[in-house]
Amino acid sequence: MKIIRLALRSLTRFRLYSAINIMGLALSLACVITLSRYLYQETTADHFHKHLDRLYLTTIQYQNSPMIHFSGSFNMNHEPDYREPLEDMAVERSTTFIPMQEHDIYYENKKITANLFAVDTNFLQMLDFPILIGNRNTLLLKPESAVITQELSKKLFGNKNPIGKTLSFTFGQPVTIEGIIGNPAGKSSLHFDILISKSMQKKWSRMPQSIALLYPGSDLKLVNKRLDYYMYMKAGDRYQRYQFFPMKEVYFDQTIHDFNLFYKGNKTNVRILTVVTFLILIIGLFNFTNIYAVLIQKRAREFGMKKVFGAKRLHLFGQIYIENIFILACALFIGWVFVELTQEYLNNHWDISQSNDWHLNLMLALVLLVLLPMLTSSYPFFKYQYATPIHTLQSINKGGNSITSRNIFLVIQYGISISLIIVSLFFIKQLHFMLNYDNGYRTKDIIKVQFLRSDYALDDTYEQSMAKREKQKQLDNIITTKMNESPLFTDWAYGESPYEYGEPHIQFEFQGKKQLVIYNNTDEKYMNIYNLQIIEGRNWNDSIDHFGTYNLIINETAKKIFGITDITTAKLQPESRLWWSSDMPNMDKNPAYNIVGIVKDFQIGHLSQATLPLVFAYDIGYRYERLTAHIVPGKRQEAIRFLQKLHEETVGGEFVYSFAEDEIKAIYKEDQKVTSIYTVFALIAILISSLGLFGLSLFDVQRRYREIAIRKVNGATTSIIMQMLLRKYYKLLAIAFVVATPVTWLTIHKYLENFAHKATISWWLFAIALLLTGVISLLTLIWQIRKAARTNPAEAIKSE
């Protein structure tokens, strides 16, 4: 208790220094806690599944193709060479589900779009999604049963109990809600709104997905080695193989195509924010150590006398450690309050969701309260423990080695702060570069709306299928007529936008050169909507081109990669037939394609990737894709109202629209988030450093009051005294800048290695960082230095 009383008395004696120390440390700890909880949630996606280490998804790969897809195992056509991977000896249990993304759900007079999974009874047995209402062992046993998420329940029913309510779809029989799934205790890579029973239909018109639970101790390499064979599938005239992929790696995987089935994280951004977290902690610790060293030096007489009277090492360390615990506890409390107050704002505005796992919170609290005081106590303890009492007493009002160590710490703090500012400025520049980059096609005034959705089901009778087809055809005719008659649009079509094309997936060959390319179908209207430029040959012509012709338009990159010099004689040969039609002859042949035009290169996807080879075949858009239209300039609001009315008259339900400009910005959502986080935390780093600088300069100025007074007596002006006192900090800032500049330049250069399109690293980034850091930091010095310079010399000397 005596040590505790001494610690409290020492802290209250130097209240200003203690307050500066606590506030600086509180800011640092708040940043560390916020980022740690966010990073923990990112790096523990799917960890709420108890057997995650034994869960594996099936992937499919076709022979002679590097593309790998997540795909369930199925043998719909009863191929004789098919071998079921889920029947491997290592598989303890498996589940197969059919994802149906953005499907229409009907409840009474409501129609909403949601993500459906048609699952078997093993789905909820193997995956540990929390069940709020219902028995996990009996859910989805009946074909007409359904389980919905808590979010969908609130959206459809508000606070009412949804159990027993009936939902219907465009296929099958209505289903009855018998359970509710809550939010898992962490991120989930799988996302769905409703689960229905796979037994609802015998056959489904969607690609299934499979998850296997392997027996404990199973070796994935050996399992995949047993499955490493290509089976001939006569239905597609190709060979394919299955492999297992760890579910725990899905969240950060970018190599396997998943058709947007999974939520994905960005490992690069996680690494960046991990480094930021570490640097913020370092700044906070150095700041704390620096100011606490000042407190220790002001108490040099106290420690010297204790050593004279035989104070033992344990007693000295105990006092310093207890004091550090008190300071850290106060800082941690303030920091955690700040974290909790800002959590909802960060989640809603910056999409920084944080884990509230109590194990994590307890671990963070213990580490910060136990281990950090050990670190921060070590430096002052060893400094005064191994100094002789006379040396300790002589250090009162002197700097010595303390000044050197404080200057080193200050240089490191400012070096890190300057680096963070430079990188954040570059991120801002890179983000501005990407958002304003000319992608090579028109994006302004292009609106996208979903009208028709496929309601085809394999269990439909012939009469049901024909009735659905006729209804869809009638609706399509109404939409086509209305859109063609409207003067609000220059052109309209169905289909994906250029930024949605994805990865190359079809292989073509030219003169022995094989290359995977992006393959898409377009028509003249589509080309006009996006103003895609033909630089050689011709564009599509809706009056003469039609589906079934073996013609292509390719981009400049494809022409270069294949080494084509004359498009009039060149022919591209696909690896296998690209389309089939019962109305056309020669479907057993795979002819080569003529090249009728070259389209100017345009950017596909994120700007970090290089321009990809692309080929267009002619076809009008698929009516179940989103309708895309170019609005007459100045008619946006009229066009939105027109499309909303047309949507209500035809399909009804939720009217959702988007603009191409906004969707392109959404591609860089993660970049925007990281830039915002980085910038804010870089500014906080400067603020923490400035608080430390304020405390150190306050100590230095107070220590030099007599010197200032003597200089004023000898005629020194206020400006001369200010220059004298500021010169030291100018030098430290200059040293920090010289050290930080090359390190930061190399870091940015390394980060940009894999970027195909990138902003330049300009000199003004470094100049602004130096100026910003210098202005903010040195402003903290001016007030107290001016006060010291204007102090009456007689009073200063008298106070000494």
LUMMARLO-377569 format. One record per residue (C-alpha): residue in three letters; x, y, z. Coordinates in steps of 0.02 Angstrom, whole numbers, plus 50000, padded with zeros to 5 digits. Layout:
AlaXYZ ...
This chain:
Met500005000050000 Lys501455011750036 Ile502125009649859 Ile500385013449790 Arg500245029249895 Leu501955034949837 Ala501485031749656 Leu499855041549670 Arg500725055949759 Ser502055056949625 Leu500775057249485 Thr499705070649566 Arg501235081149604 Phe501605083049418 Arg499815084149356 Leu500145092749190 Tyr501465080149136 Ser500355065749194 Ala498865072749098 Ile499895074748938 Asn500545057148958 Ile498835049648988 Met498005058648842 Gly499375054048719 Leu499345035948774 Ala497425035548773 Leu497405041048591 Ser498695028048545 Leu497795013948637 Ala496105018948562 Cys496855017148388 Val497695000748431 Ile496114993348507 Thr495014998848361 Leu496194992148229 Ser496564976248326 Arg494724971948343 Tyr494434975548158 Leu495944965248105 Tyr495434951048220 Gln493734950348138 Glu494514950547965 Thr495764936848002 Thr494534925448093 Ala493184924647960 Asp492194908247973 His493064903748138 Phe491374902048224 His491234884948138 Lys491834872448267 His492644860848140 Leu493304874048021 Asp495004865348008 Arg494114850147936 Leu492904859047818 Tyr493344859147632 Leu492454865347477 Thr492514856147312 Thr493304864747162 Ile493204859846980 Gln494514862046843 Tyr494394857746659 Gln495864849746572 Asn497054861846482 Ser496274876446575 Pro497104885646721 Met495414892146782 Ile494784884146943 His493004886547004 Phe492104882647166 Ser490844869747112 Gly489884855847192 Ser490054838047133 Phe488604831847028 Asn488294819246890 Met486664825146815 Asn486894815546653 His487474799346736 Glu489164799146650 Pro489984781846660 Asp491734788946698 Tyr491124799746843 Arg491864796447015 Glu491084805247164 Pro492384815247264 Leu491224816347414 Glu491324797347429 Asp493204797747461 Met493754787647613 Ala494294803747703 Val492564811647697 Glu491614809547860 Arg490104819847807 Ser489614831647666 Thr488294844247618 Thr487754850347447 Phe486804866647425 Ile486154876747278 Pro486454895547292 Met485164906747208 Gln485764924447222 Glu484604939347201 His483024929047188 Asp481254935647207 Ile480314931447368 Tyr478454934947392 Tyr477534937847556 Glu475734943447541 Asn475864959147433 Lys477724961447461 Lys479064956347338 Ile480884957747386 Thr482534951547317 Ala483584940247427 Asn484934926847423 Leu484244909247437 Phe485144893047476 Ala484274876547439 Val485144865147564 Asp485104847247625 Thr484874842447807 Asn486754841547835 Phe487014860147802 Leu486534866247976 Gln487284850548055 Met489014854247984 Leu489014873347987 Asp488784882048153 Phe487684896748108 Pro486794901548270 Ile484974896048282 Leu483904908648376 Ile482244899548353 Gly482064881248306 Asn482934864648335 Arg484514862748230 Asn484244843848218 Thr482484845048147 Leu482544860748039 Leu482264858647851 Leu481744840347864 Lys480134844447771 Pro480144849747587 Glu478994864447625 Ser480044871547769 Ala481174886847773 Val482374895647891 Ile482714914247875 Thr484014926047947 Gln483654938648082 Glu483954953047958 Leu482704946247833 Ser481444943347971 Lys481544961648024 Lys481434967347843 Leu479864957147808 Phe478974956347976 Gly479714969948085 Asn479664964448267 Lys478304951348238 Asn478664932848260 Pro478924925548084 Ile478704907248134 Gly477264899548036 Lys477254913247904 Thr477194907847722 Leu478364913347583 Ser478264909147398 Phe479414909847248 Thr479274908547060 Phe479604889847075 Gly478974875647182 Gln477694876147322 Pro477564889547459 Val478654886747612 Thr478324889347797 Ile479594897847910 Glu480104886348052 Gly481714894248114 Ile482774909948128 Ile484664911148108 Gly485574924548207 Asn487174934048171 Pro488704922948193 Ala490044927748318 Gly491184933748180 Lys491234936347992 Ser490544923147876 Ser491154921047698 Leu489494912847651 His488054925147640 Phe486214920647624 Asp484514927247681 Ile483464911447677 Leu483744892747679 Ile482494881247595 Ser482494862347583 Lys483384854847433 Ser482064841047437 Met480794854147383 Gln481254849447204 Lys482034833947128 Lys483074844247007 Trp483754861847010 Ser484284873246869 Arg485764880646964 Met487554875046992 Pro487724866447162 Gln489124868947289 Ser489814855747405 Ile490684856047575 Ala491534840747648 Leu491974837247828 Leu493554826547828 Tyr493994814447966 Pro495204821048099 Gly497014818948046 Ser496624818047859 Asp498034824047747 Leu497344836047617 Lys498804832947498 Leu498494814247500 Val496624816647476 Asn496864828247328 Lys498164816347256 Arg496854802447254 Leu495654814347164 Asp496974820447041 Tyr496234812846884 Tyr495204820246743 Met493524812146708 Tyr492814812646532 Met491084820846529 Lys490214816646368 Ala488854829746394 Gly490124843946380 Asp491414834446279 Arg492794838646403 Tyr493814831846546 Gln493654838446724 Arg494334834946896 Tyr493834839247074 Gln494944844747218 Phe494614850147398 Phe495014867847456 Pro495104873147641 Met493604883447692 Lys494684893247814 Glu495644900547666 Val494134905647562 Tyr493954923147634 Phe495654929147572 Asp495784918247418 Gln495854927247251 Thr496394912647141 Ile494784902547129 His493274909647037 Asp491704909347143 Phe490384919547046 Asn490224931447194 Leu489634917347305 Phe490774922147450 Tyr491184938047542 Lys493024941447516 Gly494334950847615 Asn495894959747555 Lys497494952547627 Thr498554967247567 Asn497454979647659 Val497524968847815 Arg499424969047808 Ile499434987947786 Leu498294990847935 Thr499304978548040 Val500854989048008 Val499875004948049 Thr499294997248213 Phe501074992748260 Leu501745010048215 Ile500385018948314 Leu500815008048464 Ile502675011948444 Ile502315030648436 Gly501235029548592 Leu502545019548688 Phe503985031048639 Asn502925046048683 Phe502495038448851 Thr504295033448888 Asn504945050648842 Ile503755060248954 Tyr503915047849096 Ala505805049749084 Val505535068449109 Leu504515064649265 Ile505885053349330 Gln507205066549299 Lys506175079649393 Arg506135067049536 Ala508005063049529 Arg508255069349709 Glu506905057349770 Phe507705042149687 Gly509455047549738 Met508985049049921 Lys508105032149917 Lys509665023949853 Val510715032849986 Phe509575025650120 Gly509715008050048 Ala508165006149939 Lys508224989149853 Arg507984985649669 Leu506294977349693 His505654992449789 Leu506215004649653 Phe505524993849513 Gly503904991149608 Gln503605009749626 Ile503985013249442 Tyr502924998249386 Ile501435003249494 Glu501515021049429 Asn501535014549251 Ile500055003249285 Phe499045017949354 Ile499455028849203 Leu499075014749082 Ala497455010349172 Cys496855028349160 Ala497385029348977 Leu496595012548938 Phe494945017649018 Ile494875033948921 Gly495425025248761 Trp494135011448777 Val492735023948810 Phe493255032848650 Val493245016148556 Glu491485011848614 Leu490835029348574 Thr491535028848396 Gln491155010548357 Glu489435013248280 Tyr490035028248178 Leu491525018648108 Asn490405003948064 Asn489055014347978 His490155027047888 Trp491815018147859 Asp491244999947859 Ile492474996147999 Ser491544982748095 Gln492424977248253 Ser492394960848346 Asn491594961848518 Asp492214944748569 Trp492494945648756 His494004934048744 Leu494834946648628 Asn494374961448738 Leu495034952648893 Met496644947848804 Leu496924965748743 Ala496594972648918 Leu497794960349000 Val499174963248873 Leu499014982048887 Leu498904982249076 Val500224969149116 Leu501504968148976 Leu501564986448924 Pro501994992749099 Met503404980049102 Leu504104987748942 Thr503855005848991 Ser504575002949166 Ser506174994849105 Tyr507035010249033 Pro506865021949185 Phe507215007549306 Phe508865002349226 Lys509345020449199 Tyr509245024749385 Gln509625007649458 Tyr511375006749387 Ala511785025049416 Thr512705029549577 Pro511725039949705 Ile512895054849680 His512655053949491 Thr510775053149514 Leu510785068349628 Gln511915077949509 Ser510715074849364 Ile509425086749438 Asn509085100749313 Lys510355093149194 Gly510115083649036 Gly511605072449001 Asn511225055948922 Ser509365058648954 Ile509325072248823 Thr510145060748697 Ser508915046548727 Arg507435058348724 Asn508025065748560 Ile508215048448484 Phe506455043648538 Leu505795060048469 Val506655057348302 Ile505905039848289 Gln504175046648332 Tyr504275060148202 Gly505055048548073 Ile503565036848090 Ser502315051248087 Ile503105058647930 Ser503095041547846 Leu501255038947888 Ile500805055947818 Ile501795053047656 Val500965036147629 Ser499225042947669 Leu499495057347546 Phe500015044847414 Phe498485034047449 Ile497395049347425 Lys498295053247261 Gln498145035147202 Leu496295034647247 His495985051047153 Phe496955043847006 Met495875028047002 Leu494205036947025 Asn494585049346887 Tyr495485037646768 Asp494845036946589 Asn494325018646576 Gly494125019746388 Tyr492225019346383 Arg490775030646428 Thr490145029946606 Lys489125045946628 Asp487225044846625 Ile487185025846610 Ile485835018146720 Lys485594999746762 Val483974991446819 Gln483494973246848 Phe481814968846771 Leu481574950446729 Arg482314936146828 Ser482394918046775 Asp481004907746857 Tyr481424891546767 Ala481424875646871 Leu481854858046815 Asp480364851046910 Asp479154861446807 Thr477984851946694 Tyr478004855946509 Glu476414866246529 Gln477144875946675 Ser478744879546580 Met477804885546427 Ala476654896546532 Lys478144904646620 Arg479054907046456 Glu477534915046376 Lys477284926846523 Gln479114932046522 Lys479014934646334 Gln477514945946353 Leu478364956246487 Asp479944957246382 Asn478924963746235 Ile478134977146344 Ile479834982646410 Thr480584982646235 Thr479144992846162 Lys479145005646303 Met481035007846300 Asn481085009746111 Glu479705022746116 Ser480465033046256 Pro481415048846203 Leu482375048546368 Phe483705036146309 Thr484915036246164 Asp485185017246171 Trp484795002746286 Ala485274984346298 Tyr485444969746418 Gly487114963646481 Glu488594965746596 Ser489584981846599 Pro491424981846546 Tyr492004983246726 Glu491054967146771 Tyr491854955246645 Gly492974946146768 Glu494454935146723 Pro494904927046555 His494014910246546 Ile493904904446364 Gln495414897846270 Phe495744902446088 Glu497174897445974 Phe498024906445830 Gln499494898845736 Gly499964887745884 Lys499804901846012 Lys498514897546145 Gln497804911046258 Leu496394912646384 Val495294927646345 Ile493754936246411 Tyr492284930946303 Asn490664940746295 Asn489174943646183 Thr488714961246126 Asp487724970145992 Glu487774987145908 Lys486704995446042 Tyr487844989146181 Met489374996046092 Asn488515012846071 Ile487955013946253 Tyr489755012946314 Asn490455021846161 Leu491735008046131 Gln492895013745992 Ile493255003045839 Ile495005007145775 Glu495124994045638 Gly493834984545535 Arg492004987245576 Asn490784987945720 Trp489274976745741 Asn487784981145632 Asp486114975345702 Ser485364974845528 Ile486614962245457 Asp487414953445607 His486474939745698 Phe486704925845824 Gly487584910545755 Thr488864919045644 Tyr490674914545675 Asn491314932445687 Leu492264941345825 Ile492774958845876 Ile494374958245979 Asn495324971446077 Glu497064978246044 Thr497824967546181 Ala497134951446108 Lys497794956345936 Lys499524959646009 Ile499574943846115 Phe499064932545970 Gly500274941545853 Ile498934945545724 Thr499504956945584 Asp498054955545461 Ile496304953445533 Thr495534949945363 Thr496434933145351 Ala496674928545535 Lys495524915845617 Leu495394911745802 Gln495034893745849 Pro494114890646015 Glu494634875746118 Ser492854868846114 Arg491204874146041 Leu490554890146123 Trp488684888346092 Trp487374875646040 Ser485684877545955 Ser484444864145905 Asp483854875545764 Met485534876045674 Pro486534862845580 Asn488314856645609 Met488254857445799 Asp489514843245806 Lys490854854145728 Asn491944867745807 Pro492374880345670 Ala493614894545686 Tyr493034912645702 Asn493364927145583 Ile493934943945653 Val492894958345588 Gly493514972545699 Ile494734978645831 Val494054988345979 Lys495175000546069 Asp495814994046236 Phe494794998746388 Gln495004994946572 Ile494154979646644 Gly493964978546832 His495164986346958 Leu496554997446892 Ser497854986946981 Gln497664973646846 Ala498354975146670 Thr497264976546515 Leu496594959146477 Pro496344950646308 Leu494524951046257 Val493404944846116 Phe491604949546075 Ala490394938145981 Tyr488754945045915 Asp487154942246012 Ile485814953046091 Gly485864953546281 Tyr485074940346390 Arg483424947446455 Tyr483744940846630 Glu485274951846646 Arg485144969946700 Leu484444982446578 Thr485744995746537 Ala485275012346458 His486135028546413 Ile485085043246470 Val484915058846365 Pro485985071946455 Gly484975082246579 Lys483545069446591 Arg484125058946739 Gln482635061746854 Glu481365059346714 Ala482245043246663 Ile482235036446842 Arg480365040046859 Phe480015032046690 Leu480975016146734 Gln480155015146906 Lys478415016246827 Leu478885003146696 His479564991846833 Glu477944993146931 Glu476894989646776 Thr477874974046729 Val478754964746870 Gly478334974947026 Gly479224973547194 Glu480774983047247 Phe481404995547119 Val483294995947129 Tyr484375005547008 Ser486185010846998 Phe487305021546889 Ala488875015046804 Glu489885029146883 Asp489375023647058 Glu489725005247023 Ile491475009446962 Lys491765019247123 Ala491155004147220 Ile492584993947144 Tyr493755004947245 Lys492745004047406 Glu494134994847498 Asp495425007247433 Gln494345021647496 Lys494155013447666 Val496005010247688 Thr496425027847629 Ser495215035547754 Ile495855024647896 Tyr497665027847854 Thr497435046747840 Val496495048548004 Phe497705037748100 Ala499185046848024 Leu498475063248089 Ile498195055348259 Ala500015049648257 Ile500565067648231 Leu499405073348371 Ile500155060448489 Ser501915065748442 Ser501435083848465 Leu500805080448640 Gly502465072248680 Leu503405086848604 Phe502365098748710 Gly502855089448869 Leu504695088448824 Ser504815106548769 Leu503925112148927 Phe505235103149029 Asp506675110148925 Val506015127948934 Gln505725127149122 Arg507495120249144 Arg508225134849046 Tyr507295149449130 Arg508905155749212 Glu509845154849046 Ile508435164348958 Ala508425177649094 Ile510315180349082 Arg510235181748892 Lys508835194648906 Val509855204749030 Asn511265204748902 Gly510105211448767 Ala509365196248681 Thr507685199748601 Thr506155188348607 Ser506415183048425 Ile508235178348457 Ile507745167948608 Met506355159248509 Gln507565155048369 Met508805148148495 Leu507505136848577 Leu506695131248414 Arg508335127148327 Lys508505110648419 Tyr506795104648364 Tyr507065110248185 Lys508615099248181 Leu507705084248255 Leu506295086248129 Ala507555087547986 Ile508435071648042 Ala506775062448055 Phe506305068247879 Val507985062947805 Val507805045547883 Ala505955043547839 Thr506035049047656 Pro507005034547577 Val506155021547686 Thr504435028047637 Trp504885029347452 Leu505455011247451 Thr503875005747543 Ile502725014347417 His503745007647272 Lys503604989947342 Tyr501724991947366 Leu501494997247184 Glu502474982747110 Asn500924973147060 Phe499924988247001 Ala499724989446812 His499075007446823 Lys499735018646961 Ala499985036647010 Thr501735043947013 Ile502685046447176 Ser502825065447170 Trp504075075947267 Trp502695086847338 Leu502045072047441 Phe503625072947545 Ala503615092047552 Ile501815092747613 Ala502155079247743 Leu503655088847810 Leu502695105247810 Leu501145097947892 Thr502135088748026 Gly503225104048057 Val501785116448070 Ile500715105648185 Ser502175100848295 Leu503045117448308 Leu501415126648345 Thr501405116948509 Leu503065125148554 Ile502675143148513 Trp501525147248659 Gln502685141348797 Ile504265147748713 Arg503495165048690 Lys502945164548872 Ala504705160148929 Ala505485173248815 Arg504345186848885 Thr504605182249068 Asn505345195949178 Pro507205191349202 Ala507155196249386 Glu505675184649421 Ala506505170449324 Ile508135171949421 Lys507205173849585 Ser506175158049551 Glu507775148249524 
